[in-house]
Amino acid sequence: MTAVRPAVRLRRSLGSMIRRGHPWIYDQALGPVGLAPGTIATIVDERGPVAVAMIDPDGPIRARILDRDPDATLDDAWV
């Protein structure tokens, strides 16, 4: 059974940049996320899911994109 990831909404219109390959999201674009460091979350914008990212709630880079496919399964095969 696959766990449901928490969703984190972009505060700025960066979805198109992420879809084109931008690798991270700064704190101003997400704001407080309320998740533990290292949490894997789905990044969403006004159009829907954008990517899968690892969250750093305290750093200036708030999220690092792991996969631009928001439905990606991050398992041994992915690594």
Buried (B, 14 or more C-beta within 10 A) or exposed (E): EEEEBEEBEBEEEBBEEBEEEBEBBEBEBBEEBEBEEEBBBBBBBEEEBBBBBBBBBEEEEBBEBBBBEBEBEEEEEEE
